[in-house]
Amino acid sequence: MVFVPLTDDNPRLLIRYPYVTWSLIAVNVAIYVCLQSNLFFADDDRTAYGFGAIPAVMFGTAELPDDLLAAPHFWPLITSQFVHADVLHLIGNMLFILVFADNIEDSMGHLRFIVFYLLCGAAGTALHVFSMPLSPVPLIGASGAISGVVAAYLLLHPRVKMWILLFGRIPLKVTAFWIILAWAAMQAISAFFGGDDDVGWLAHLGGLAAGVVLTPLFKRGDVPWFGRAPKTIAAGGYGPTFR
C-alpha cells in the first residue's frame, strides 16, 4: 500500500452530517463481523464465493454449489463491494472511506453520492471481470468504489493538506494532489507491469476512470473544480469559500 490516509484539513461546507459515509462504514463492518469473522459462521470463504464477483461464474463457464447462498447473476457487481478478505483489508478500506468520502458526499449530496459510489465500484469490478473472464477467483472489497471517490477528491480538493502513513509506516503531511497522483501511478504500474496477484489492480483503475467520468455528472453545480474558491460578492463581503 503506497499510503494509509489518517486525516485531512478539509471541513464539510454543505452538509452537517455525512450519513452515507458513516452508513457505508457501518455496513461494511457489520457484514464482516456477522459473516466473515467466524463469530457466527464457521466458513468465511462461503461469503466471498457467494457474494464476490467470480468472472467464470458471471460468464456462465463455471457454477457455484447448489447449497451455497449466493447473489443472483450480476448482483456481485454490487455485493462484492461489501465483502473483505481480512481485518487489515477492511480497516485499510474503511480509513480511505472515512478520510475521503465525507467531502465527496458534501460535494455531491447524500443521494447522488451513494449512486456515484456504487457505480464506481461496479465499473471497477466489471473491468476486472471482463479482463479475465475465465478466472474462478472471487473479487471482493470496496477498493474500486474507493478509487472513484479518490478520483473525485483529486478533481475537487487537490490542494487540501492531509496526514498519511507513507508505505504504512512513515507519518507525513502532504498535499492531496501529489499523494493521490503517486497512488494512481502505482495502481497503473502494478496493473500493467505486475503487482501482487492477490490484488485486483484493474478494478482500482476501473474505479478511478469511472470517478473521473462521473464526477462532472454528480457534483453540485456550485462546487468549484480543483479547490478554487468562487469569488461571489455577497452582502458584507465575499460569498462562501470552498476548499
N, C-alpha and C positions, 0 to 999 in steps of 0.2 A: 504494500500500500504506500503510495507516494506521500500522502499526508492524512492525518486524522484531524478534522476540524474540532475546535474546542468552544470558541465563542466569536462573535463578531460585534463591531461597533455600528450597528445598523438598526436603530429603533423603528418600530412599525408606525406608520403615519395615518393609515386609512381604516384600519380595523383595530379594535381593542384587544380581542382575544382570537388567536389562531386556532379555532375549533377543529378545523380539518387536520391541521398538522398534529395537534395533540391526539386526535382520534386515530390517525394513521399509526402513530407510535403505540397507542394503547392496543389497537387491533393486532399489530404485528407481534407485540409482546404476549398478548393473550393467546394467540394461535400457537406460538412457540411453547409456552408454558403448558397449555392444555393438550396439545397434540404431538409435540416433539421432544419434550424434556423427560419422557419416561415416567412422569408423575402419575399419569392416568392410563397410558398405553405402553405395552412392552416393546413395541417395534416402531420407532420413529421413522424408519425408512418408508413405511407404508404411506405416510403423509406426503413425503417427497415424490413418490412414484404416482400416488393417486391425484395429486393436485399440482405437481410440477409439470413443466412443458417438455414432453418427450417427443422429439421430432418424428421418430419412426411410428409412434402411436398416432400422432396427429395426421400423418400422411397415410395411415392405414396399412403400413407394411409390418406392423407388429401389434400385438394385442396384450392388454393387461389381464391378469387373472380375474375370473368372474366374481370372486369373493372380495375383491379389493374395492373399497369405497373410493370413487374417482369422480373428478369433474367431467361433465359432458364435453365431448369433442374439442371445440375451440375455446372453451372457458379457461383452460390453463394459461391462455394469454393474460388473463387477469389473476386467476387464483395463484399462479406461480410467484407473483409479486409479494405474497404474504407468507411464504414458506422460506425458512432459513436453515442452513446446514448445521450450525452450532451456535453456541453463545457468542463467540467472538464475531462471527458473521453478522449475527443480529445486532450486537452492540455497535459495531462499525457502521452499519447502515442506519441505525437509529440516530447516531450522532450527526450524520450528514443531514437527515431529515430535520433534526432539532435545530441545527445551526442555519441551514439554507432555506428550508421550506416555509417558515413563517413569513419571511419577507416577500417570497413569491406569492403566497396566499394573500398578503397585504396588497401586492401589486395587481392581482387578478380578481380578488373577491373569492368568497368561500366556494360557491358552486363551480365557477369556471376553473378554479384551481384543482379541485378533485378530478374533474374531467381531464384537464391537462395532464395531471399526474398519471392517471390510468392509461391515457393514450400514449404517453411517452414510454411507459413500461411495456405496453402491448407492442409498440413499434420495435423496441429493443428485443423483446422475445421473438417477434416474427422474423427479424433479420437473422437471429441465431438459428431458428428452426429451418428457415429456407436455405441457410448456408450449409447445413449438414443434415439433410432430410432422412438419412438412414441411422442416425445416432439413437441408441437405446438409453442414453443417459439423461435423466431429468435436469432441466434448467430451473433453478429456484433462486429466489432473492429479489430484493427491491432495487437492485443496482441500476437496471435500465430506467426505471422511473426516476430514481435519484439523479441519474446522468442528465435527464431532461430538465430537472429542477436546477442543477448546477449550470447548465447551458443558459437557462433563463436568468440566473443570478449574474452570469458573466455579461449578459446583454443589458441588464437593468441596474446592476450595482457593482460595477467593476472597480470603483475607487475605494470601496469600503476596506478598512483595516480589520484583520482577523488574527486571532491566536490559533496556531496549529501545532501539532506534533509532526515535524518533518520525519519521514520514514518511520513514523510511530514512536520516535524517541526524543527528538530534539525540539524543545519548545521555541517557537519563533513567531514574531508578529510580522505579518506581510500584507501587501495589498492583494485583494481578491483576484484582480486581473492576472497577476503573474503566477500565482499558485494554481489557479484553475487552468490557465494555458498550459502550464507544465504537466498538470494532471491529464488533460485531454491529449497532449502529445504522447504521454506514456501509454494511454489506452490504445492509441493508433499503432505505436511501435510494438506493443505486446500482441495486438491482434494480427498484424501482418508479418512480424518477424519472429514470432514465437515467444509467448509468455507462458505462465503457469497453465497447464492443460485443464486444471480444475476450475478455471475462471472463464466465464462467458464474455470474453472481450468484445465480441461483435455485438452482444446485447448492450454493452456500455456505449459503443459507437452509435448503435441504432437509437438509443435513448437520447444521446447528445444531438444527433441530427434532427430528431423529432422536436426536441426542445427549441432548437434554432428556428425551425419552420413554424412551430405552433405559437411561440411567444407573441409574435405580432398579432395573432388572431385572438389571443386570450387576455392580454394585458389590458388594464384600464386605459382609456384614451388620454387621461390627464397624467399618466405616469411617464416621465421622460425616458429616453434611451440613454444608456451609458452613465447614469447617475447625474446627468446635467440638470441644474435647477432652473425651472421656468421662471423668468423674471416678470411675473404678472404684477402690476402695480395695484394694490388694494388700498382701501381707506386706511390711512395712517402708515403706509409703507408697502413693502413687498408682500406678495402672497406666499403661500406655503412653499417651503423648500424640500425637495425630495433628495434623499441621499442614497 
